Amino acid sequence: MSDSLQHLNKSILIILLTILFAKSIYAYELSASPAEISISPSVGEKVCKEISISSSEVVSIDNYWSYKNSRELKDYIYSSKELDITVEIPKEALEELQVCFQIKDNYRYNGIIILQSKTRNIGIGIWVIINPNQENKQEPEKESKSSITTNAISLKSKQQSSKSNYLLIFEFIFILILSAIIIAIYRNQIRKRQTKNLY
């Protein structure tokens, strides 16, 4: 009977370790600091800022821009090249990164830096405000641009979501199979003990 209890304890321990492993996968968090970057450069001046990232895996990085002073993602439909802003930023990062900005015109620009998990449907944004030292100017919004960039962000998010769903399904099936194997082994051990006791 003691052997059976030992097998049971081992089985329970393995199941608990499996559950803890699964929780560690689900408990992924992504954060970054600062939440907003605000700079006041002169035209042609290069300004750099540091961003700290808290993530257990490498994240992908993109940046989008708008003429509007808005906090709506749908308004960020321009690339930095289209607004003639020079942005030096890596495509991927893990812990820290440096981003540099340089403007050629005396306009106020509003941007967002998006950090996106490669395996989960998790992403965060860092707002960017570029407000030159001189008198601000605003260019009219270009309606012909529509929402191509926003659609690209949405498509990327859906792709990440799809990958995340497949990963969760795989992990769930793995836990079920492992639990079934452990239970089968335990029952087989009990059956052997009972058969042995009969003789």
PyRosetta script that sets phi, psi and omega in degrees:
from pyrosetta import init, pose_from_sequence

init()
pose = pose_from_sequence("MSDSLQHLNKSILIILLTILFAKSIYAYELSASPAEISISPSVGEKVCKEISISSSEVVSIDNYWSYKNSRELKDYIYSSKELDITVEIPKEALEELQVCFQIKDNYRYNGIIILQSKTRNIGIGIWVIINPNQENKQEPEKESKSSITTNAISLKSKQQSSKSNYLLIFEFIFILILSAIIIAIYRNQIRKRQTKNLY")
pose.set_psi(1, -36.0)
pose.set_omega(1, -179.8)
pose.set_phi(2, -64.9)
pose.set_psi(2, -36.1)
pose.set_omega(2, 177.6)
pose.set_phi(3, -64.0)
pose.set_psi(3, -39.3)
pose.set_omega(3, 179.1)
pose.set_phi(4, -63.8)
pose.set_psi(4, -40.1)
pose.set_omega(4, 178.4)
pose.set_phi(5, -65.4)
pose.set_psi(5, -37.9)
pose.set_omega(5, 178.1)
pose.set_phi(6, -64.1)
pose.set_psi(6, -42.2)
pose.set_omega(6, 177.7)
pose.set_phi(7, -63.6)
pose.set_psi(7, -39.2)
pose.set_omega(7, 179.1)
pose.set_phi(8, -64.2)
pose.set_psi(8, -44.4)
pose.set_omega(8, 179.4)
pose.set_phi(9, -62.3)
pose.set_psi(9, -40.3)
pose.set_omega(9, 178.3)
pose.set_phi(10, -64.6)
pose.set_psi(10, -41.7)
pose.set_omega(10, 179.9)
pose.set_phi(11, -62.9)
pose.set_psi(11, -44.4)
pose.set_omega(11, 178.9)
pose.set_phi(12, -62.3)
pose.set_psi(12, -41.2)
pose.set_omega(12, -179.7)
pose.set_phi(13, -62.5)
pose.set_psi(13, -43.4)
pose.set_omega(13, 179.9)
pose.set_phi(14, -63.6)
pose.set_psi(14, -42.9)
pose.set_omega(14, 178.8)
pose.set_phi(15, -62.4)
pose.set_psi(15, -43.2)
pose.set_omega(15, 179.6)
pose.set_phi(16, -62.9)
pose.set_psi(16, -42.2)
pose.set_omega(16, 178.6)
pose.set_phi(17, -64.3)
pose.set_psi(17, -38.1)
pose.set_omega(17, 177.9)
pose.set_phi(18, -63.6)
pose.set_psi(18, -43.4)
pose.set_omega(18, 179.3)
pose.set_phi(19, -64.2)
pose.set_psi(19, -42.2)
pose.set_omega(19, 178.9)
pose.set_phi(20, -63.5)
pose.set_psi(20, -37.7)
pose.set_omega(20, 178.0)
pose.set_phi(21, -64.4)
pose.set_psi(21, -43.1)
pose.set_omega(21, 179.4)
pose.set_phi(22, -63.6)
pose.set_psi(22, -41.2)
pose.set_omega(22, 179.5)
pose.set_phi(23, -63.5)
pose.set_psi(23, -36.7)
pose.set_omega(23, 179.6)
pose.set_phi(24, -65.2)
pose.set_psi(24, -29.6)
pose.set_omega(24, 177.4)
pose.set_phi(25, -74.4)
pose.set_psi(25, -43.0)
pose.set_omega(25, -178.4)
pose.set_phi(26, -69.3)
pose.set_psi(26, -26.9)
pose.set_omega(26, -172.0)
pose.set_phi(27, -84.5)
pose.set_psi(27, 29.0)
pose.set_omega(27, 179.4)
pose.set_phi(28, -66.2)
pose.set_psi(28, 134.2)
pose.set_omega(28, 178.9)
pose.set_phi(29, -129.7)
pose.set_psi(29, 147.5)
pose.set_omega(29, 178.7)
pose.set_phi(30, -133.8)
pose.set_psi(30, 125.8)
pose.set_omega(30, 177.9)
pose.set_phi(31, -145.5)
pose.set_psi(31, 160.9)
pose.set_omega(31, -179.3)
pose.set_phi(32, -149.7)
pose.set_psi(32, 153.9)
pose.set_omega(32, 179.3)
pose.set_phi(33, -139.8)
pose.set_psi(33, 135.7)
pose.set_omega(33, 4.1)
pose.set_phi(34, -80.3)
pose.set_psi(34, 167.4)
pose.set_omega(34, 177.9)
pose.set_phi(35, -80.0)
pose.set_psi(35, -18.1)
pose.set_omega(35, -179.3)
pose.set_phi(36, -146.7)
pose.set_psi(36, 140.6)
pose.set_omega(36, 175.2)
pose.set_phi(37, -115.6)
pose.set_psi(37, 122.4)
pose.set_omega(37, 179.6)
pose.set_phi(38, -126.1)
pose.set_psi(38, 120.7)
pose.set_omega(38, -178.4)
pose.set_phi(39, -131.0)
pose.set_psi(39, 155.0)
pose.set_omega(39, 179.2)
pose.set_phi(40, -129.8)
pose.set_psi(40, 72.8)
pose.set_omega(40, -177.0)
pose.set_phi(41, -83.6)
pose.set_psi(41, 162.1)
pose.set_omega(41, 168.7)
pose.set_phi(42, -84.9)
pose.set_psi(42, 159.6)
pose.set_omega(42, 178.7)
pose.set_phi(43, -60.6)
pose.set_psi(43, 128.1)
pose.set_omega(43, -179.9)
pose.set_phi(44, 88.2)
pose.set_psi(44, -10.0)
pose.set_omega(44, -179.6)
pose.set_phi(45, -81.7)
pose.set_psi(45, 135.2)
pose.set_omega(45, 178.2)
pose.set_phi(46, -95.2)
pose.set_psi(46, 122.6)
pose.set_omega(46, -179.1)
pose.set_phi(47, -121.2)
pose.set_psi(47, 129.7)
pose.set_omega(47, -177.7)
pose.set_phi(48, -117.1)
pose.set_psi(48, 146.1)
pose.set_omega(48, 177.9)
pose.set_phi(49, -134.7)
pose.set_psi(49, 151.5)
pose.set_omega(49, 178.1)
pose.set_phi(50, -99.3)
pose.set_psi(50, 141.1)
pose.set_omega(50, 175.7)
pose.set_phi(51, -123.4)
pose.set_psi(51, 128.9)
pose.set_omega(51, 176.7)
pose.set_phi(52, -99.5)
pose.set_psi(52, 133.6)
pose.set_omega(52, -178.6)
pose.set_phi(53, -118.2)
pose.set_psi(53, 137.4)
pose.set_omega(53, 173.4)
pose.set_phi(54, -113.6)
pose.set_psi(54, 104.0)
pose.set_omega(54, -176.7)
pose.set_phi(55, -155.2)
pose.set_psi(55, 148.9)
pose.set_omega(55, 179.1)
pose.set_phi(56, -89.4)
pose.set_psi(56, -0.7)
pose.set_omega(56, 179.3)
pose.set_phi(57, -148.9)
pose.set_psi(57, 163.1)
pose.set_omega(57, 178.1)
pose.set_phi(58, -64.5)
pose.set_psi(58, 135.6)
pose.set_omega(58, 179.4)
pose.set_phi(59, -110.8)
pose.set_psi(59, 151.0)
pose.set_omega(59, 175.5)
pose.set_phi(60, -87.6)
pose.set_psi(60, 151.3)
pose.set_omega(60, -173.3)
pose.set_phi(61, -129.8)
pose.set_psi(61, 132.0)
pose.set_omega(61, 174.7)
pose.set_phi(62, -136.1)
pose.set_psi(62, 162.5)
pose.set_omega(62, 174.6)
pose.set_phi(63, -140.0)
pose.set_psi(63, 142.1)
pose.set_omega(63, -178.1)
pose.set_phi(64, -135.4)
pose.set_psi(64, 156.9)
pose.set_omega(64, -170.6)
pose.set_phi(65, -136.0)
pose.set_psi(65, 159.6)
pose.set_omega(65, -179.6)
pose.set_phi(66, -147.6)
pose.set_psi(66, 151.5)
pose.set_omega(66, 171.3)
pose.set_phi(67, -80.8)
pose.set_psi(67, -19.1)
pose.set_omega(67, -178.1)
pose.set_phi(68, -81.3)
pose.set_psi(68, 146.5)
pose.set_omega(68, 170.5)
pose.set_phi(69, -87.3)
pose.set_psi(69, 81.2)
pose.set_omega(69, -169.3)
pose.set_phi(70, -131.7)
pose.set_psi(70, 154.4)
pose.set_omega(70, 172.5)
pose.set_phi(71, -113.4)
pose.set_psi(71, 23.4)
pose.set_omega(71, 177.3)
pose.set_phi(72, -101.9)
pose.set_psi(72, 124.3)
pose.set_omega(72, -176.8)
pose.set_phi(73, -60.0)
pose.set_psi(73, -32.1)
pose.set_omega(73, -177.8)
pose.set_phi(74, -63.9)
pose.set_psi(74, -18.9)
pose.set_omega(74, -179.6)
pose.set_phi(75, -83.5)
pose.set_psi(75, -11.2)
pose.set_omega(75, -176.3)
pose.set_phi(76, -96.2)
pose.set_psi(76, 86.1)
pose.set_omega(76, -170.8)
pose.set_phi(77, -118.2)
pose.set_psi(77, 6.4)
pose.set_omega(77, -177.4)
pose.set_phi(78, -115.0)
pose.set_psi(78, 149.5)
pose.set_omega(78, 170.9)
pose.set_phi(79, -87.2)
pose.set_psi(79, 163.1)
pose.set_omega(79, 179.2)
pose.set_phi(80, -63.7)
pose.set_psi(80, -32.9)
pose.set_omega(80, 179.6)
pose.set_phi(81, -64.3)
pose.set_psi(81, -38.7)
pose.set_omega(81, -178.5)
pose.set_phi(82, -67.2)
pose.set_psi(82, -28.3)
pose.set_omega(82, 178.4)
pose.set_phi(83, -95.7)
pose.set_psi(83, 4.7)
pose.set_omega(83, 178.7)
pose.set_phi(84, 62.8)
pose.set_psi(84, 39.4)
pose.set_omega(84, 175.2)
pose.set_phi(85, -108.2)
pose.set_psi(85, 131.9)
pose.set_omega(85, 175.3)
pose.set_phi(86, -90.6)
pose.set_psi(86, 117.9)
pose.set_omega(86, 179.7)
pose.set_phi(87, -121.3)
pose.set_psi(87, 119.1)
pose.set_omega(87, 177.0)
pose.set_phi(88, -104.2)
pose.set_psi(88, 109.3)
pose.set_omega(88, -176.2)
pose.set_phi(89, -152.3)
pose.set_psi(89, 138.0)
pose.set_omega(89, 178.7)
pose.set_phi(90, -69.1)
pose.set_psi(90, 157.2)
pose.set_omega(90, 178.2)
pose.set_phi(91, -79.4)
pose.set_psi(91, -22.1)
pose.set_omega(91, -179.6)
pose.set_phi(92, -142.5)
pose.set_psi(92, 154.9)
pose.set_omega(92, 177.1)
pose.set_phi(93, -160.9)
pose.set_psi(93, 163.3)
pose.set_omega(93, 179.5)
pose.set_phi(94, -119.7)
pose.set_psi(94, -54.1)
pose.set_omega(94, -174.8)
pose.set_phi(95, -116.7)
pose.set_psi(95, -49.9)
pose.set_omega(95, -177.2)
pose.set_phi(96, -137.1)
pose.set_psi(96, 153.1)
pose.set_omega(96, 175.9)
pose.set_phi(97, -152.0)
pose.set_psi(97, 157.5)
pose.set_omega(97, 176.3)
pose.set_phi(98, -115.3)
pose.set_psi(98, 134.6)
pose.set_omega(98, 177.1)
pose.set_phi(99, -123.0)
pose.set_psi(99, 135.3)
pose.set_omega(99, -178.4)
pose.set_phi(100, -123.4)
pose.set_psi(100, 142.2)
pose.set_omega(100, -178.3)
pose.set_phi(101, -124.8)
pose.set_psi(101, 145.7)
pose.set_omega(101, 174.8)
pose.set_phi(102, -149.7)
pose.set_psi(102, 125.1)
pose.set_omega(102, -177.8)
pose.set_phi(103, -109.0)
pose.set_psi(103, 151.9)
pose.set_omega(103, -179.5)
pose.set_phi(104, -108.9)
pose.set_psi(104, -11.4)
pose.set_omega(104, -179.2)
pose.set_phi(105, -129.4)
pose.set_psi(105, 156.6)
pose.set_omega(105, -176.5)
pose.set_phi(106, -88.5)
pose.set_psi(106, 64.1)
pose.set_omega(106, 178.1)
pose.set_phi(107, -120.4)
pose.set_psi(107, 157.9)
pose.set_omega(107, 170.8)
pose.set_phi(108, -86.0)
pose.set_psi(108, 133.1)
pose.set_omega(108, 178.9)
pose.set_phi(109, -122.9)
pose.set_psi(109, 145.8)
pose.set_omega(109, 177.8)
pose.set_phi(110, -124.3)
pose.set_psi(110, 126.9)
pose.set_omega(110, -176.8)
pose.set_phi(111, -134.1)
pose.set_psi(111, 172.4)
pose.set_omega(111, 174.6)
pose.set_phi(112, -142.5)
pose.set_psi(112, 132.6)
pose.set_omega(112, 174.0)
pose.set_phi(113, -100.0)
pose.set_psi(113, 122.4)
pose.set_omega(113, -177.0)
pose.set_phi(114, -106.6)
pose.set_psi(114, 124.4)
pose.set_omega(114, 174.4)
pose.set_phi(115, -104.4)
pose.set_psi(115, 123.3)
pose.set_omega(115, -172.9)
pose.set_phi(116, -128.2)
pose.set_psi(116, 131.2)
pose.set_omega(116, 173.7)
pose.set_phi(117, -64.2)
pose.set_psi(117, 144.3)
pose.set_omega(117, -179.9)
pose.set_phi(118, -85.2)
pose.set_psi(118, -18.4)
pose.set_omega(118, -174.7)
pose.set_phi(119, -118.7)
pose.set_psi(119, -11.9)
pose.set_omega(119, -177.6)
pose.set_phi(120, -129.9)
pose.set_psi(120, 160.4)
pose.set_omega(120, 179.1)
pose.set_phi(121, -85.0)
pose.set_psi(121, 61.9)
pose.set_omega(121, -178.6)
pose.set_phi(122, -130.5)
pose.set_psi(122, 130.7)
pose.set_omega(122, 177.7)
pose.set_phi(123, -153.6)
pose.set_psi(123, 153.0)
pose.set_omega(123, 177.6)
pose.set_phi(124, -135.0)
pose.set_psi(124, 158.9)
pose.set_omega(124, -179.8)
pose.set_phi(125, -123.5)
pose.set_psi(125, 146.1)
pose.set_omega(125, 174.9)
pose.set_phi(126, -116.7)
pose.set_psi(126, 117.9)
pose.set_omega(126, -179.0)
pose.set_phi(127, -73.0)
pose.set_psi(127, 143.3)
pose.set_omega(127, 179.2)
pose.set_phi(128, -125.8)
pose.set_psi(128, 127.3)
pose.set_omega(128, 176.6)
pose.set_phi(129, -121.3)
pose.set_psi(129, 119.4)
pose.set_omega(129, 176.0)
pose.set_phi(130, -110.9)
pose.set_psi(130, 110.3)
pose.set_omega(130, -176.0)
pose.set_phi(131, -124.6)
pose.set_psi(131, 98.2)
pose.set_omega(131, -175.0)
pose.set_phi(132, -57.0)
pose.set_psi(132, 158.6)
pose.set_omega(132, -179.0)
pose.set_phi(133, -64.5)
pose.set_psi(133, -33.1)
pose.set_omega(133, -176.2)
pose.set_phi(134, -82.8)
pose.set_psi(134, -178.5)
pose.set_omega(134, -179.2)
pose.set_phi(135, -59.5)
pose.set_psi(135, 131.1)
pose.set_omega(135, -176.0)
pose.set_phi(136, -71.7)
pose.set_psi(136, 147.8)
pose.set_omega(136, 173.6)
pose.set_phi(137, -129.8)
pose.set_psi(137, 149.7)
pose.set_omega(137, 177.6)
pose.set_phi(138, -123.3)
pose.set_psi(138, 133.3)
pose.set_omega(138, 172.9)
pose.set_phi(139, -92.8)
pose.set_psi(139, 147.9)
pose.set_omega(139, 177.2)
pose.set_phi(140, -64.2)
pose.set_psi(140, 146.5)
pose.set_omega(140, -180.0)
pose.set_phi(141, -69.0)
pose.set_psi(141, 140.4)
pose.set_omega(141, -178.3)
pose.set_phi(142, -91.2)
pose.set_psi(142, 100.7)
pose.set_omega(142, -177.1)
pose.set_phi(143, -65.3)
pose.set_psi(143, -28.6)
pose.set_omega(143, -176.6)
pose.set_phi(144, -65.3)
pose.set_psi(144, -16.3)
pose.set_omega(144, -179.2)
pose.set_phi(145, -69.5)
pose.set_psi(145, -25.9)
pose.set_omega(145, -176.1)
pose.set_phi(146, 53.0)
pose.set_psi(146, -134.4)
pose.set_omega(146, -175.3)
pose.set_phi(147, -131.3)
pose.set_psi(147, 45.6)
pose.set_omega(147, -179.1)
pose.set_phi(148, -62.1)
pose.set_psi(148, -47.5)
pose.set_omega(148, -178.9)
pose.set_phi(149, -64.5)
pose.set_psi(149, -41.0)
pose.set_omega(149, 178.6)
pose.set_phi(150, -61.5)
pose.set_psi(150, -39.6)
pose.set_omega(150, 177.6)
pose.set_phi(151, -64.1)
pose.set_psi(151, -36.3)
pose.set_omega(151, 178.6)
pose.set_phi(152, -65.1)
pose.set_psi(152, -41.0)
pose.set_omega(152, 177.5)
pose.set_phi(153, -63.4)
pose.set_psi(153, -44.0)
pose.set_omega(153, -179.4)
pose.set_phi(154, -62.3)
pose.set_psi(154, -42.7)
pose.set_omega(154, 179.6)
pose.set_phi(155, -63.8)
pose.set_psi(155, -41.3)
pose.set_omega(155, 179.2)
pose.set_phi(156, -64.1)
pose.set_psi(156, -40.4)
pose.set_omega(156, 178.8)
pose.set_phi(157, -63.2)
pose.set_psi(157, -40.1)
pose.set_omega(157, 179.1)
pose.set_phi(158, -66.0)
pose.set_psi(158, -38.9)
pose.set_omega(158, 178.1)
pose.set_phi(159, -64.0)
pose.set_psi(159, -42.6)
pose.set_omega(159, 177.8)
pose.set_phi(160, -64.1)
pose.set_psi(160, -40.3)
pose.set_omega(160, 179.3)
pose.set_phi(161, -63.3)
pose.set_psi(161, -40.4)
pose.set_omega(161, 179.0)
pose.set_phi(162, -63.2)
pose.set_psi(162, -44.6)
pose.set_omega(162, 178.1)
pose.set_phi(163, -61.9)
pose.set_psi(163, -42.5)
pose.set_omega(163, -179.8)
pose.set_phi(164, -62.3)
pose.set_psi(164, -42.4)
pose.set_omega(164, 179.9)
pose.set_phi(165, -64.1)
pose.set_psi(165, -42.2)
pose.set_omega(165, 178.2)
pose.set_phi(166, -62.5)
pose.set_psi(166, -39.8)
pose.set_omega(166, 179.9)
pose.set_phi(167, -64.4)
pose.set_psi(167, -44.0)
pose.set_omega(167, 179.7)
pose.set_phi(168, -64.4)
pose.set_psi(168, -41.1)
pose.set_omega(168, 178.7)
pose.set_phi(169, -63.8)
pose.set_psi(169, -43.5)
pose.set_omega(169, 178.7)
pose.set_phi(170, -61.0)
pose.set_psi(170, -44.8)
pose.set_omega(170, -179.4)
pose.set_phi(171, -64.3)
pose.set_psi(171, -40.3)
pose.set_omega(171, 179.6)
pose.set_phi(172, -64.2)
pose.set_psi(172, -45.3)
pose.set_omega(172, 178.7)
pose.set_phi(173, -63.5)
pose.set_psi(173, -39.8)
pose.set_omega(173, 179.2)
pose.set_phi(174, -60.8)
pose.set_psi(174, -43.2)
pose.set_omega(174, 179.6)
pose.set_phi(175, -65.6)
pose.set_psi(175, -40.6)
pose.set_omega(175, 178.8)
pose.set_phi(176, -62.3)
pose.set_psi(176, -46.1)
pose.set_omega(176, -179.5)
pose.set_phi(177, -64.0)
pose.set_psi(177, -43.8)
pose.set_omega(177, -179.7)
pose.set_phi(178, -63.7)
pose.set_psi(178, -42.9)
pose.set_omega(178, 178.5)
pose.set_phi(179, -63.1)
pose.set_psi(179, -41.3)
pose.set_omega(179, 179.8)
pose.set_phi(180, -63.8)
pose.set_psi(180, -40.1)
pose.set_omega(180, 178.5)
pose.set_phi(181, -64.1)
pose.set_psi(181, -43.3)
pose.set_omega(181, -179.5)
pose.set_phi(182, -64.0)
pose.set_psi(182, -43.3)
pose.set_omega(182, 179.6)
pose.set_phi(183, -65.0)
pose.set_psi(183, -40.8)
pose.set_omega(183, 179.3)
pose.set_phi(184, -63.4)
pose.set_psi(184, -42.7)
pose.set_omega(184, 177.9)
pose.set_phi(185, -62.5)
pose.set_psi(185, -42.3)
pose.set_omega(185, -179.5)
pose.set_phi(186, -64.5)
pose.set_psi(186, -44.7)
pose.set_omega(186, 179.5)
pose.set_phi(187, -63.5)
pose.set_psi(187, -38.1)
pose.set_omega(187, 178.0)
pose.set_phi(188, -63.7)
pose.set_psi(188, -39.2)
pose.set_omega(188, 178.0)
pose.set_phi(189, -65.1)
pose.set_psi(189, -42.7)
pose.set_omega(189, 178.6)
pose.set_phi(190, -62.9)
pose.set_psi(190, -42.5)
pose.set_omega(190, -179.3)
pose.set_phi(191, -63.2)
pose.set_psi(191, -40.8)
pose.set_omega(191, 177.8)
pose.set_phi(192, -63.5)
pose.set_psi(192, -40.6)
pose.set_omega(192, 179.6)
pose.set_phi(193, -65.1)
pose.set_psi(193, -42.3)
pose.set_omega(193, -179.1)
pose.set_phi(194, -65.9)
pose.set_psi(194, -41.3)
pose.set_omega(194, 178.5)
pose.set_phi(195, -63.8)
pose.set_psi(195, -40.3)
pose.set_omega(195, -179.3)
pose.set_phi(196, -66.2)
pose.set_psi(196, -38.0)
pose.set_omega(196, -179.6)
pose.set_phi(197, -67.9)
pose.set_psi(197, -26.3)
pose.set_omega(197, 179.3)
pose.set_phi(198, -67.9)
pose.set_psi(198, -28.2)
pose.set_omega(198, 179.2)
pose.set_phi(199, -99.7)
pose.dump_pdb("model.pdb")
